């Protein structure tokens, strides 16, 4: 009797391809759904109890400032998209290797949570200046012509270090989002039946990513609100005292201003990312041939 044929495994694509696909997918998602980020920021900058709803905020921006205002401040996020995605998942892979001794120790829910926390903290170091520039451009009363104008003004009036104002709040925003995101993905994947097809695997990943993103957003939105305000006004306030003051002055609803547009961006955004990456991966594997397309 002849030996059973061995199933050939597809060779992973080189890092340059996966890096480029992630960047292209991220920029595609950003271009399609960026207006929701502008609306989120406007809602978060409203002080006092209550606030303008999401749809009314949309109407106010378009009615008073035009449709183009929905894309104000998009250059910094576009510039950041490729390194941010590389750092997010690269840091997650690095810390996962550290905590599991390069795979010799079994990954657990607790380790997945710790890995996410550390990856988020790492990511915040790169993100902070870009976030500060974006927030100051998205403010409804901004007079800045563009990103360079914001940077020049910040350095001239407050010094180079001012570009990192809100760093501590940004750290906690990413700490909690990545922890919730990666830990939830781990839990959801383990809870779902093992997929028996590519379509099933895609469905599992889409569900896990969407639930993970929702949990991450629920955890980090209060920190996102205080970070946005700290970076706009350059107060240098610490995140947790600012959070307590926000809760005291504006209540729970104040802590979750901008939550609706964040979540609405999350679900379709995750779908866009997966569709673009899958399409580019399939096309590239066919063009490269074996051993990438076996």
Helices and strands as residue ranges (DSSP letters): H 15-44, H 54-65, G 67-71, H 74-99, H 109-138, H 147-158, G 160-164, H 167-191, H 198-233, H 239-255, H 259-288
